Amino acid sequence: MKNHSRILTVVCLLKLLSWSSLAIAEQLTVNSDQLTTDLLHKSENKR
């Protein structure tokens, strides 16, 4: 029974890790998109 609970714990940790990495990746892409749009707007305003 102890091994089973250990496996469950590992699975939960892996799920948490994958979820958090997904969230971080999403946040990064959103931030980079925001940066590129800001840069585009700035270059357009200079014209």
A tleap script that builds the chain and sets N, CA, C and O, in Angstrom:
source leaprc.protein.ff14SB
mol = sequence {
  NMET LYS ASN HIE SER ARG ILE LEU THR VAL
  VAL CYS LEU LEU LYS LEU LEU SER TRP SER
  SER LEU ALA ILE ALA GLU GLN LEU THR VAL
  ASN SER ASP GLN LEU THR THR ASP LEU LEU
  HIE LYS SER GLU ASN LYS CARG
}
set mol.1.N position { 0.830 -1.202 0.000 }
set mol.1.CA position { 0.000 0.000 0.000 }
set mol.1.C position { 0.873 1.265 0.000 }
set mol.1.O position { 0.533 2.267 -0.629 }
set mol.2.N position { 1.999 1.198 0.714 }
set mol.2.CA position { 2.867 2.382 0.779 }
set mol.2.C position { 3.407 2.734 -0.604 }
set mol.2.O position { 3.474 3.907 -0.974 }
set mol.3.N position { 3.793 1.707 -1.367 }
set mol.3.CA position { 4.304 1.965 -2.709 }
set mol.3.C position { 3.252 2.652 -3.563 }
set mol.3.O position { 3.559 3.556 -4.340 }
set mol.4.N position { 1.995 2.208 -3.409 }
set mol.4.CA position { 0.913 2.777 -4.208 }
set mol.4.C position { 0.756 4.273 -3.924 }
set mol.4.O position { 0.633 5.077 -4.848 }
set mol.5.N position { 0.762 4.632 -2.656 }
set mol.5.CA position { 0.604 6.049 -2.303 }
set mol.5.C position { 1.806 6.855 -2.801 }
set mol.5.O position { 1.668 8.015 -3.189 }
set mol.6.N position { 2.978 6.231 -2.786 }
set mol.6.CA position { 4.172 6.922 -3.276 }
set mol.6.C position { 4.031 7.204 -4.764 }
set mol.6.O position { 4.365 8.289 -5.240 }
set mol.7.N position { 3.528 6.202 -5.498 }
set mol.7.CA position { 3.326 6.377 -6.938 }
set mol.7.C position { 2.325 7.503 -7.184 }
set mol.7.O position { 2.518 8.341 -8.065 }
set mol.8.N position { 1.261 7.507 -6.398 }
set mol.8.CA position { 0.252 8.561 -6.548 }
set mol.8.C position { 0.868 9.934 -6.302 }
set mol.8.O position { 0.580 10.892 -7.019 }
set mol.9.N position { 1.712 10.018 -5.287 }
set mol.9.CA position { 2.356 11.290 -4.977 }
set mol.9.C position { 3.218 11.749 -6.141 }
set mol.9.O position { 3.189 12.920 -6.519 }
set mol.10.N position { 3.986 10.823 -6.711 }
set mol.10.CA position { 4.855 11.162 -7.838 }
set mol.10.C position { 4.021 11.638 -9.020 }
set mol.10.O position { 4.363 12.621 -9.678 }
set mol.11.N position { 2.921 10.932 -9.285 }
set mol.11.CA position { 2.059 11.312 -10.405 }
set mol.11.C position { 1.497 12.712 -10.188 }
set mol.11.O position { 1.460 13.524 -11.112 }
set mol.12.N position { 1.062 12.986 -8.966 }
set mol.12.CA position { 0.518 14.314 -8.655 }
set mol.12.C position { 1.583 15.389 -8.844 }
set mol.12.O position { 1.306 16.460 -9.384 }
set mol.13.N position { 2.803 15.097 -8.396 }
set mol.13.CA position { 3.884 16.066 -8.542 }
set mol.13.C position { 4.183 16.322 -10.013 }
set mol.13.O position { 4.396 17.463 -10.425 }
set mol.14.N position { 4.198 15.246 -10.801 }
set mol.14.CA position { 4.461 15.398 -12.234 }
set mol.14.C position { 3.380 16.240 -12.891 }
set mol.14.O position { 3.664 17.097 -13.728 }
set mol.15.N position { 2.141 15.987 -12.503 }
set mol.15.CA position { 1.030 16.764 -13.070 }
set mol.15.C position { 1.181 18.231 -12.709 }
set mol.15.O position { 0.978 19.108 -13.548 }
set mol.16.N position { 1.538 18.495 -11.458 }
set mol.16.CA position { 1.738 19.877 -11.019 }
set mol.16.C position { 2.855 20.536 -11.818 }
set mol.16.O position { 2.731 21.680 -12.255 }
set mol.17.N position { 3.945 19.800 -12.001 }
set mol.17.CA position { 5.085 20.338 -12.737 }
set mol.17.C position { 4.702 20.679 -14.166 }
set mol.17.O position { 5.008 21.764 -14.660 }
set mol.18.N position { 4.026 19.739 -14.830 }
set mol.18.CA position { 3.658 19.973 -16.224 }
set mol.18.C position { 2.683 21.139 -16.321 }
set mol.18.O position { 2.760 21.946 -17.248 }
set mol.19.N position { 1.762 21.223 -15.357 }
set mol.19.CA position { 0.784 22.312 -15.381 }
set mol.19.C position { 1.465 23.660 -15.169 }
set mol.19.O position { 1.171 24.634 -15.863 }
set mol.20.N position { 2.377 23.702 -14.203 }
set mol.20.CA position { 3.051 24.969 -13.918 }
set mol.20.C position { 3.942 25.383 -15.086 }
set mol.20.O position { 4.021 26.566 -15.416 }
set mol.21.N position { 4.614 24.414 -15.713 }
set mol.21.CA position { 5.465 24.759 -16.856 }
set mol.21.C position { 4.609 25.250 -18.012 }
set mol.21.O position { 5.010 26.155 -18.744 }
set mol.22.N position { 3.426 24.655 -18.179 }
set mol.22.CA position { 2.505 25.114 -19.218 }
set mol.22.C position { 2.074 26.545 -18.932 }
set mol.22.O position { 2.057 27.390 -19.827 }
set mol.23.N position { 1.728 26.806 -17.687 }
set mol.23.CA position { 1.280 28.150 -17.310 }
set mol.23.C position { 2.395 29.163 -17.538 }
set mol.23.O position { 2.148 30.266 -18.027 }
set mol.24.N position { 3.624 28.788 -17.183 }
set mol.24.CA position { 4.764 29.688 -17.366 }
set mol.24.C position { 4.999 29.950 -18.848 }
set mol.24.O position { 5.241 31.087 -19.255 }
set mol.25.N position { 4.926 28.891 -19.652 }
set mol.25.CA position { 5.125 29.044 -21.094 }
set mol.25.C position { 4.054 29.957 -21.682 }
set mol.25.O position { 4.339 30.812 -22.520 }
set mol.26.N position { 2.821 29.759 -21.229 }
set mol.26.CA position { 1.720 30.602 -21.709 }
set mol.26.C position { 1.985 32.057 -21.349 }
set mol.26.O position { 1.819 32.958 -22.171 }
set mol.27.N position { 2.400 32.270 -20.103 }
set mol.27.CA position { 2.673 33.625 -19.633 }
set mol.27.C position { 3.775 34.263 -20.464 }
set mol.27.O position { 3.693 35.438 -20.822 }
set mol.28.N position { 4.813 33.480 -20.771 }
set mol.28.CA position { 5.930 34.003 -21.553 }
set mol.28.C position { 5.477 34.387 -22.948 }
set mol.28.O position { 5.842 35.451 -23.447 }
set mol.29.N position { 4.678 33.528 -23.589 }
set mol.29.CA position { 4.233 33.828 -24.950 }
set mol.29.C position { 3.343 35.060 -24.942 }
set mol.29.O position { 3.430 35.899 -25.838 }
set mol.30.N position { 2.487 35.170 -23.934 }
set mol.30.CA position { 1.614 36.343 -23.839 }
set mol.30.C position { 2.460 37.598 -23.673 }
set mol.30.O position { 2.207 38.613 -24.323 }
set mol.31.N position { 3.459 37.531 -22.808 }
set mol.31.CA position { 4.316 38.692 -22.573 }
set mol.31.C position { 5.076 39.074 -23.837 }
set mol.31.O position { 5.179 40.258 -24.156 }
set mol.32.N position { 5.610 38.093 -24.562 }
set mol.32.CA position { 6.365 38.395 -25.778 }
set mol.32.C position { 5.434 38.966 -26.845 }
set mol.32.O position { 5.817 39.874 -27.582 }
set mol.33.N position { 4.213 38.437 -26.929 }
set mol.33.CA position { 3.245 38.989 -27.877 }
set mol.33.C position { 2.969 40.450 -27.544 }
set mol.33.O position { 2.916 41.302 -28.430 }
set mol.34.N position { 2.795 40.726 -26.265 }
set mol.34.CA position { 2.528 42.093 -25.824 }
set mol.34.C position { 3.698 43.000 -26.191 }
set mol.34.O position { 3.501 44.132 -26.633 }
set mol.35.N position { 4.908 42.497 -26.006 }
set mol.35.CA position { 6.096 43.285 -26.316 }
set mol.35.C position { 6.173 43.592 -27.800 }
set mol.35.O position { 6.462 44.724 -28.186 }
set mol.36.N position { 5.916 42.595 -28.637 }
set mol.36.CA position { 6.014 42.804 -30.083 }
set mol.36.C position { 4.961 43.800 -30.549 }
set mol.36.O position { 5.251 44.660 -31.381 }
set mol.37.N position { 3.744 43.696 -30.024 }
set mol.37.CA position { 2.695 44.637 -30.433 }
set mol.37.C position { 3.060 46.044 -29.972 }
set mol.37.O position { 2.837 47.012 -30.698 }
set mol.38.N position { 3.621 46.161 -28.768 }
set mol.38.CA position { 4.033 47.474 -28.275 }
set mol.38.C position { 5.106 48.065 -29.183 }
set mol.38.O position { 5.052 49.244 -29.531 }
set mol.39.N position { 6.079 47.242 -29.566 }
set mol.39.CA position { 7.149 47.714 -30.441 }
set mol.39.C position { 6.592 48.143 -31.787 }
set mol.39.O position { 6.997 49.167 -32.337 }
set mol.40.N position { 5.660 47.356 -32.315 }
set mol.40.CA position { 5.052 47.694 -33.605 }
set mol.40.C position { 4.338 49.035 -33.518 }
set mol.40.O position { 4.469 49.873 -34.410 }
set mol.41.N position { 3.589 49.234 -32.449 }
set mol.41.CA position { 2.855 50.487 -32.294 }
set mol.41.C position { 3.823 51.669 -32.183 }
set mol.41.O position { 3.575 52.737 -32.742 }
set mol.42.N position { 4.911 51.472 -31.468 }
set mol.42.CA position { 5.886 52.551 -31.303 }
set mol.42.C position { 6.519 52.912 -32.641 }
set mol.42.O position { 6.677 54.090 -32.959 }
set mol.43.N position { 6.880 51.900 -33.424 }
set mol.43.CA position { 7.504 52.175 -34.719 }
set mol.43.C position { 6.504 52.839 -35.662 }
set mol.43.O position { 6.885 53.669 -36.487 }
set mol.44.N position { 5.228 52.479 -35.542 }
set mol.44.CA position { 4.207 53.096 -36.390 }
set mol.44.C position { 3.990 54.553 -35.993 }
set mol.44.O position { 3.759 55.410 -36.846 }
set mol.45.N position { 4.065 54.824 -34.698 }
set mol.45.CA position { 3.848 56.192 -34.224 }
set mol.45.C position { 4.980 57.120 -34.663 }
set mol.45.O position { 4.764 58.318 -34.846 }
set mol.46.N position { 6.188 56.571 -34.834 }
set mol.46.CA position { 7.334 57.401 -35.215 }
set mol.46.C position { 7.178 57.931 -36.638 }
set mol.46.O position { 7.676 59.011 -36.956 }
set mol.47.N position { 6.501 57.189 -37.482 }
set mol.47.CA position { 6.358 57.601 -38.885 }
set mol.47.C position { 5.555 58.881 -39.035 }
set mol.47.O position { 5.349 59.354 -40.153 }
savepdb mol mol.pdb
quit
